[in-house]
Amino acid sequence: MDISKKQILLGFLIGITSTFIISFLTFINTNPGLSISEYFNIFLYGKLISPILSIALMGNLGLFFLFLKLNKDFISRGILIATVFVGIIIFFIKIFI
């Protein structure tokens, strides 16, 4: 695997990971006092997954521009792919769930 594909994969993993970390922190800050198991139950079964993931995608925007500024174009491309991927998942969640 060449360097560009590795960097795109790295960017994709950064984008997916940051989305879920930001969504977790957003939920915890808006609902203090919940345990992690209560968090996951409300997150998955309380119809909050799509709005919280939508907010978390804003963090990917910041990461995208940060890596562009650092001239890491392939990593930025991976973050953009991850953002589109999560956006498609949000679209399907809103329609089918």
N, CA and C of each residue as an Amber inpcrd file, in Angstrom:
protein
   291
   0.8490000  -1.1700000   0.0000000   0.0000000   0.0000000   0.0000000
   0.8990000   1.2380000   0.0000000   0.6420000   2.1390000  -0.9130000
   1.5020000   3.3170000  -0.9900000   1.1250000   4.3630000   0.0560000
   1.9630000   5.3720000   0.1430000   1.8290000   6.3930000   1.1910000
   0.4880000   7.1140000   1.1180000   0.0250000   7.4560000  -0.0830000
  -1.2170000   8.2300000  -0.1850000  -2.4150000   7.4340000   0.3270000
  -2.4680000   6.1320000   0.0310000  -3.5800000   5.3170000   0.5180000
  -3.5220000   5.1590000   2.0290000  -2.3240000   5.0380000   2.5790000
  -2.1850000   4.9470000   4.0330000  -2.6340000   6.2370000   4.7030000
  -2.2930000   7.3740000   4.1020000  -2.6980000   8.6520000   4.6830000
  -4.2030000   8.8640000   4.5750000  -4.8130000   8.4360000   3.4610000
  -6.2670000   8.5400000   3.3340000  -6.9420000   7.6580000   4.3740000
  -6.4400000   6.4380000   4.5780000  -6.9920000   5.5500000   5.5980000
  -6.8190000   6.1490000   6.9940000  -5.6620000   6.7420000   7.2580000
  -5.4240000   7.4010000   8.5410000  -6.4210000   8.5440000   8.7460000
  -6.6390000   9.3420000   7.7230000  -7.6050000  10.4300000   7.8130000
  -9.0130000   9.9240000   8.0540000  -9.3810000   8.8200000   7.3900000
 -10.6960000   8.2200000   7.5950000 -10.8580000   7.7740000   9.0420000
  -9.8450000   7.1180000   9.5860000  -9.9030000   6.6560000  10.9710000
  -9.9500000   7.8380000  11.9500000  -9.2070000   8.8890000  11.6650000
  -9.2470000  10.0870000  12.5010000 -10.6470000  10.6960000  12.4590000
 -11.2320000  10.7690000  11.2740000 -12.5640000  11.3470000  11.1170000
 -13.6360000  10.5550000  11.8440000 -13.6040000   9.2310000  11.7280000
 -14.5940000   8.3830000  12.4010000 -14.4100000   8.4660000  13.9170000
 -13.1750000   8.3670000  14.3710000 -12.8910000   8.4000000  15.8070000
 -13.2870000   9.7410000  16.4240000 -12.9280000  10.8220000  15.7490000
 -13.2580000  12.1390000  16.3090000 -14.7660000  12.3650000  16.3480000
 -15.4930000  11.8420000  15.3710000 -16.9470000  11.9830000  15.3650000
 -17.5480000  11.3470000  16.6030000 -17.1200000  10.1370000  16.9250000
 -17.7010000   9.4560000  18.0700000 -17.2010000  10.0150000  19.4010000
 -15.9770000  10.4900000  19.4560000 -15.4870000  11.1190000  20.6880000
 -16.2300000  12.4250000  20.9450000 -16.4080000  13.2390000  19.9010000
 -17.1210000  14.5090000  20.0650000 -18.5810000  14.2630000  20.4190000
 -19.2020000  13.2490000  19.8030000 -20.6080000  12.9610000  20.1300000
 -20.7350000  12.5000000  21.5760000 -19.7950000  11.7020000  22.0520000
 -19.8120000  11.2510000  23.4440000 -19.6580000  12.4380000  24.3930000
 -18.6970000  13.3120000  24.1090000 -18.4780000  14.4710000  24.9670000
 -19.6620000  15.4340000  24.9440000 -20.2830000  15.5950000  23.7810000
 -21.4630000  16.4540000  23.6740000 -22.5980000  15.9160000  24.5230000
 -22.8350000  14.6270000  24.4270000 -23.9320000  14.0290000  25.1880000
 -23.6630000  14.0810000  26.6790000 -22.4400000  13.7800000  27.0860000
 -22.0920000  13.7910000  28.5070000 -22.2120000  15.2140000  29.0750000
 -21.7980000  16.2090000  28.3040000 -21.8880000  17.5940000  28.7950000
 -23.3150000  18.1000000  28.8670000 -24.1930000  17.5980000  28.0200000
 -25.5850000  18.0500000  28.0550000 -26.4310000  17.2220000  29.0160000
 -25.9470000  16.0640000  29.4510000 -26.6710000  15.1800000  30.3750000
 -25.7350000  14.7080000  31.4810000 -25.3460000  15.5790000  32.3980000
 -24.3970000  15.1540000  33.4420000 -25.0400000  14.1750000  34.4240000
 -24.2190000  13.3340000  34.9830000 -24.6890000  12.4130000  36.0060000
 -25.1110000  11.0550000  35.4880000 -25.0070000  10.8090000  34.1850000
 -25.3860000   9.5060000  33.6480000 -24.1750000   8.5830000  33.6180000
 -24.4380000   7.2970000  33.8230000 -23.3610000   6.3200000  33.6820000
 -23.1580000   6.0240000  32.2030000 -22.0830000   5.3230000  31.8970000
 -21.7910000   5.0140000  30.4940000 -22.8490000   4.0890000  29.9110000
 -23.3520000   3.1320000  30.6900000 -24.3940000   2.2410000  30.1670000
 -25.6900000   3.0070000  29.9080000 -26.0380000   3.9490000  30.8140000
 -27.2240000   4.7770000  30.5730000 -27.0340000   5.6510000  29.3390000
 -25.8190000   6.1480000  29.1540000 -25.5040000   6.9480000  27.9730000
 -25.7640000   6.1580000  26.7040000 -25.2340000   4.9420000  26.6230000
 -25.4070000   4.1450000  25.4050000 -26.8650000   3.7540000  25.1810000
 -27.6030000   3.4550000  26.2450000 -29.0260000   3.1240000  26.0840000
 -29.8150000   4.3060000  25.5370000 -29.6070000   5.4820000  26.0940000
 -30.3190000   6.6690000  25.6210000 -29.8470000   7.0510000  24.2190000
 -28.5550000   6.9470000  23.9920000 -27.9760000   7.3110000  22.6920000
 -28.5430000   6.4430000  21.5760000 -28.6150000   5.1420000  21.8010000
 -29.0660000   4.2320000  20.7460000 -30.5790000   4.1090000  20.6630000
 -31.2530000   4.0670000  21.8090000 -32.6970000   3.8110000  21.7850000
 -33.5400000   5.0640000  21.9900000 -32.9170000   6.1790000  22.2850000
 -33.6520000   7.3980000  22.5560000 -33.7680000   8.3350000  21.3720000
 -33.4450000   7.8600000  20.1880000 -33.5530000   8.6560000  18.9590000
 -32.6580000   9.8910000  18.9880000 -31.5720000   9.8360000  19.7130000
 -30.6540000  10.9710000  19.7770000 -29.4100000  10.7710000  18.9250000
 -29.2790000   9.6170000  18.3030000 -28.0480000   9.3150000  17.6030000
 -27.8220000  10.2460000  16.4100000 -28.8510000  10.5260000  15.6270000
 -28.6220000  11.3650000  14.4500000 -28.3650000  12.8300000  14.7880000
 -29.0980000  13.4570000  15.7290000 -28.7590000  14.8600000  16.0350000
 -27.3750000  15.0210000  16.6650000 -27.0050000  14.0880000  17.5280000
 -25.7040000  14.2090000  18.1780000 -24.5760000  13.9610000  17.1820000
 -24.7360000  12.9760000  16.2910000 -23.7220000  12.7490000  15.2680000
 -23.6260000  13.9390000  14.3180000 -24.7520000  14.5840000  14.0410000
 -24.7300000  15.7620000  13.1690000 -23.9130000  16.8840000  13.7900000
 -24.0630000  17.0850000  15.0890000 -23.2680000  18.1090000  15.7840000
 -21.7900000  17.7170000  15.7730000 -21.5220000  16.4410000  15.9570000
 -20.1380000  15.9680000  16.0280000 -19.4030000  16.1250000  14.7000000
 -20.1340000  16.1400000  13.6050000 -19.4800000  16.3030000  12.3010000
 -18.8410000  17.6770000  12.1530000 -19.2700000  18.6420000  12.9530000
 -18.6480000  19.9660000  12.9140000 -17.1830000  19.8960000  13.3500000
 -16.8740000  18.9780000  14.2480000 -15.4790000  18.7890000  14.6510000
 -14.6280000  18.3080000  13.4990000 -15.2120000  17.4830000  12.6330000
 -14.4760000  17.0250000  11.4570000 -14.1570000  18.1720000  10.5110000
 -15.0290000  19.1540000  10.4610000 -14.7690000  20.3240000   9.6310000
 -13.5050000  21.0390000  10.1020000 -13.3860000  21.2020000  11.4120000
 -12.1890000  21.8180000  11.9670000 -10.9390000  21.0020000  11.6870000
 -11.0370000  19.6860000  11.8480000  -9.8940000  18.8160000  11.5570000
  -9.5160000  18.8620000  10.0830000 -10.5160000  18.8940000   9.2220000
 -10.2780000  18.9520000   7.7790000  -9.4400000  20.1830000   7.4400000
  -9.8530000  21.3460000   7.9370000  -9.1180000  22.5720000   7.6360000
  -7.7560000  22.6150000   8.3250000  -7.6490000  22.0190000   9.5070000
  -6.3600000  21.9540000  10.1840000  -5.3440000  21.1710000   9.3590000
  -5.7460000  20.0010000   8.8800000  -4.8170000  19.1890000   8.0910000
  -4.5520000  19.8000000   6.7270000  -5.5050000  20.5380000   6.1760000
  -5.2250000  21.2710000   4.9400000  -4.1720000  22.3380000   5.1850000
  -4.2920000  23.0440000   6.2980000  -3.3300000  24.0920000   6.6470000
  -1.9320000  23.5080000   6.8550000  -1.8750000  22.2740000   7.3710000
  -0.5860000  21.5980000   7.5980000  -0.0620000  20.9020000   6.3480000
  -0.7320000  21.1150000   5.2060000  -0.3640000  20.5060000   3.9170000
  -0.4000000  18.9810000   3.9590000  -1.3550000  18.4300000   4.6720000
  -1.5870000  16.9870000   4.7240000  -2.8550000  16.7050000   3.9150000
  -2.7440000  16.8620000   2.6060000  -3.9160000  16.7940000   1.7340000
  -4.5840000  15.4260000   1.7420000  -3.8060000  14.3600000   1.7780000
  -4.3990000  13.0240000   1.7420000  -5.1240000  12.6980000   3.0520000
  -4.5870000  13.1520000   4.1760000  -5.2730000  12.9540000   5.4510000
  -6.5780000  13.7600000   5.4620000  -6.5310000  14.9750000   4.9220000
  -7.7440000  15.7890000   4.8090000  -8.7820000  15.0960000   3.9450000
  -8.3370000  14.4710000   2.8850000  -9.2510000  13.7400000   2.0060000
  -9.9050000  12.5780000   2.7550000  -9.1390000  11.8760000   3.5850000
  -9.6990000  10.7910000   4.3890000 -10.7220000  11.2870000   5.3920000
 -10.4580000  12.4500000   5.9970000 -11.4190000  13.0310000   6.9370000
 -12.6920000  13.4130000   6.2060000 -12.5600000  13.9530000   5.0150000
 -13.7380000  14.3070000   4.2160000 -14.5460000  13.0640000   3.8480000
 -13.8670000  11.9840000   3.4930000 -14.5570000  10.7210000   3.1800000
 -15.3050000  10.2090000   4.4170000 -14.6750000  10.2820000   5.5820000
 -15.3280000   9.8480000   6.8260000 -16.5440000  10.7110000   7.1310000
 -16.4420000  12.0090000   6.8750000 -17.5640000  12.9150000   7.1230000
 -18.7450000  12.5790000   6.2230000 -18.4710000  12.3260000   4.9540000
 -19.5330000  11.9470000   4.0200000 -20.1310000  10.6030000   4.4190000
 -19.2890000   9.6610000   4.8380000 -19.7480000   8.3440000   5.2590000
 -20.7030000   8.4490000   6.4530000 -20.3170000   9.2210000   7.4630000
 -21.1770000   9.3970000   8.6390000 -22.4430000  10.1650000   8.2510000
 -22.3200000  11.1250000   7.3440000 -23.4920000  11.8500000   6.8720000
 -24.5020000  10.9410000   6.1890000 -24.0230000   9.9910000   5.4170000
 -24.9200000   9.0170000   4.7670000 -25.5840000   8.1320000   5.8170000
 -24.8290000   7.7300000   6.8330000 -25.4100000   6.9320000   7.9190000
 -26.5020000   7.7290000   8.6310000 -26.2580000   9.0060000   8.9020000
 -27.2610000   9.8580000   9.5460000 -28.5070000   9.9530000   8.6770000
 -28.3230000  10.1080000   7.3750000 -29.4530000  10.1820000   6.4380000
 -30.3100000   8.9220000   6.5280000 -29.6730000   7.7600000   6.5090000
 -30.4270000   6.5030000   6.5890000 -31.0980000   6.3240000   7.9460000
 -30.4560000   6.7600000   9.0010000 -31.0720000   6.6770000  10.3320000
 -32.3150000   7.5420000  10.3880000 -32.2410000   8.7420000   9.8500000
 -33.4090000   9.6420000   9.8910000 -34.5610000   9.1140000   9.0490000
 -34.2640000   8.4130000   7.9830000 -35.3320000   7.9180000   7.1140000
 -35.9210000   6.5990000   7.6330000 -35.0930000   5.6670000   8.0450000
 -35.5610000   4.3170000   8.3440000 -35.7780000   4.0390000   9.8250000
 -35.3000000   4.8780000  10.7150000 -35.4820000   4.5970000  12.1540000
 -36.3240000   5.6770000  12.7740000
